[in-house]
Amino acid sequence: MRRILRVSDRVYEILFIADPNLGEPEVDALAAQVQGFVEKEGGRVQKVEKWGKKRLAYLIGKHREGSYVLIVTEGPGSLVREVERRIRVTDGVLKFLTVRVDEELRKAANRKARRPVDRRPPRAADVEEVQS
């Protein structure tokens, strides 16, 4: 059963980089803590992806790498303000970014619906079979 979105509900991606000195259990606990922030503000977590440790493009607080975690959430706009405020003061988070993605998802679905089923030109072998 699909949940009907309220007008004020939006889909957001929250990506944060955790301190590389934290072990896997601590990163999991940090992700659970951020999920708790989202749920406390009335949001719903759709997906959590742990990307693991990756090299950073530039130094952040004397760190060359960090553990990346992506959380896809659904909720009102006030949720983002409060969750970002809480992440900002959370130890272990080097950087974070929140992006609203529901408009892009809607546009992609519209494009996909308008696209013809088979856009490939016929292959030469298929044309020869038809003419025979």
C-alpha positions as CSV (number, residue, x, y, z in Angstrom):
1,M,0.0,0.0,0.0
2,R,1.4,3.4,-1.0
3,R,1.3,6.2,1.5
4,I,-0.3,9.4,0.3
5,L,2.0,12.4,0.7
6,R,0.7,15.5,2.5
7,V,1.2,18.7,0.6
8,S,3.8,19.8,3.1
9,D,5.8,16.5,2.9
10,R,8.9,16.6,0.8
11,V,11.6,14.0,0.1
12,Y,15.1,15.0,1.3
13,E,18.6,13.3,1.1
14,I,20.8,13.9,4.1
15,L,24.4,13.1,3.4
16,F,26.9,13.3,6.2
17,I,30.6,12.5,6.6
18,A,31.6,10.9,9.9
19,D,35.0,11.1,11.5
20,P,37.3,8.4,10.1
21,N,38.5,7.5,13.5
22,L,35.1,6.2,14.4
23,G,34.6,2.4,14.0
24,E,31.8,0.8,12.2
25,P,29.6,0.4,15.3
26,E,30.0,4.1,16.1
27,V,29.1,5.2,12.6
28,D,26.0,2.9,12.8
29,A,25.1,4.6,16.2
30,L,25.6,8.0,14.6
31,A,23.3,7.1,11.7
32,A,20.7,5.8,14.2
33,Q,21.0,9.0,16.1
34,V,20.2,11.1,13.0
35,Q,17.3,8.7,12.2
36,G,16.0,9.5,15.6
37,F,16.3,13.2,15.0
38,V,14.2,12.7,11.8
39,E,11.5,10.6,13.5
40,K,11.3,12.9,16.5
41,E,10.4,15.8,14.2
42,G,7.6,13.8,12.5
43,G,9.5,12.6,9.5
44,R,9.9,9.1,8.0
45,V,13.2,7.5,7.0
46,Q,12.9,5.8,3.6
47,K,16.4,4.5,3.2
48,V,19.8,4.4,4.9
49,E,23.0,3.7,2.8
50,K,26.4,3.4,4.4
51,W,29.0,4.1,1.7
52,G,32.0,3.3,3.9
53,K,35.2,5.2,4.1
54,K,36.2,7.3,1.1
55,R,39.0,9.8,0.5
56,L,38.0,13.4,0.7
57,A,38.6,16.0,-2.0
58,Y,40.2,18.3,0.5
59,L,41.2,18.3,4.2
60,I,38.4,18.7,6.7
61,G,39.6,19.2,10.2
62,K,43.0,17.5,9.5
63,H,41.2,14.5,8.0
64,R,41.9,13.1,4.6
65,E,39.1,10.5,4.6
66,G,35.7,10.0,6.2
67,S,32.8,7.6,6.4
68,Y,29.9,8.6,4.2
69,V,26.2,7.9,5.2
70,L,23.2,8.8,3.1
71,I,19.7,9.0,4.7
72,V,16.6,9.5,2.5
73,T,13.8,11.1,4.5
74,E,10.3,12.3,4.0
75,G,8.7,15.1,6.0
76,P,7.9,18.8,6.3
77,G,10.3,21.6,5.7
78,S,10.6,22.3,9.5
79,L,12.2,18.9,9.9
80,V,15.3,19.9,7.8
81,R,15.9,23.0,9.9
82,E,15.8,21.1,13.2
83,V,17.7,18.0,12.0
84,E,20.5,20.2,10.6
85,R,20.7,22.1,13.8
86,R,21.1,18.9,15.8
87,I,23.7,17.4,13.3
88,R,25.7,20.7,13.5
89,V,26.3,20.1,17.3
90,T,26.7,16.3,17.1
91,D,30.3,15.1,17.7
92,G,31.7,12.9,15.0
93,V,30.1,14.6,12.0
94,L,32.7,16.4,9.9
95,K,30.3,17.8,7.2
96,F,26.7,17.3,6.1
97,L,24.5,18.3,3.2
98,T,20.7,18.2,2.8
99,V,19.1,18.3,-0.6
100,R,15.4,18.3,-1.5
101,V,14.9,15.7,-4.2
102,D,11.1,15.3,-4.6
103,E,11.0,17.7,-7.6
104,E,13.7,15.8,-9.5
105,L,12.0,12.5,-8.8
106,R,8.7,13.9,-10.1
107,K,10.3,15.3,-13.2
108,A,12.1,12.1,-13.9
109,A,8.8,10.1,-13.5
110,N,7.0,12.5,-15.9
111,R,9.8,12.1,-18.5
112,K,9.8,8.3,-18.2
113,A,6.0,8.3,-18.6
114,R,6.2,10.3,-21.8
115,R,9.0,8.3,-23.3
116,P,8.0,5.7,-26.0
117,V,8.3,2.1,-25.0
118,D,11.0,1.2,-27.5
119,R,13.2,4.1,-28.8
120,R,15.8,2.0,-30.5
121,P,16.0,2.1,-34.3
122,P,15.5,-1.4,-35.8
123,R,18.6,-3.4,-36.3
124,A,19.7,-4.5,-39.8
125,A,19.0,-8.2,-38.9
126,D,15.4,-7.4,-37.8
127,V,14.7,-5.4,-41.1
128,E,16.0,-8.3,-43.2
129,E,13.7,-10.8,-41.4
130,V,10.7,-8.6,-42.0
131,Q,11.4,-8.2,-45.7
132,S,11.8,-12.0,-46.3
